[in-house]
Amino acid sequence: MFDMVEKNEVESGEKAMILLQSLICYLREKNVLTRADIEELREKVEARIADAESQLPCASALASAAATEMRELEQFCGRKYGGKHRHRAN
């Protein structure tokens, strides 16, 4: 199996994304992270979009892609593990 991965030359960014997604799911499964924690993390990632847009355009695209990945991961964890949403204070 290791040889297959090596032959496909998975980019280091892709490897890092797989590791991070797996870590977040594992922490959620073990109840170290709550659904509310993941929602807060998603909001922090989305907040980086505004910061990136004020700097370099390429950073904006990366921040947007990261926010999309985080939304998808949040939805996946919500479906798989459930949990309560974060309470919103207005």
Secondary structure, 3 states (H helix, E strand, C coil): CHHHHHHHCCCHHHHHHHHHHHHHHHHHHCCCCCHHHHHHHHHHHHHHHHHHHCCCHHHHHHHHHHHHHHHHHHHHHHHHHCCCCCCCCC
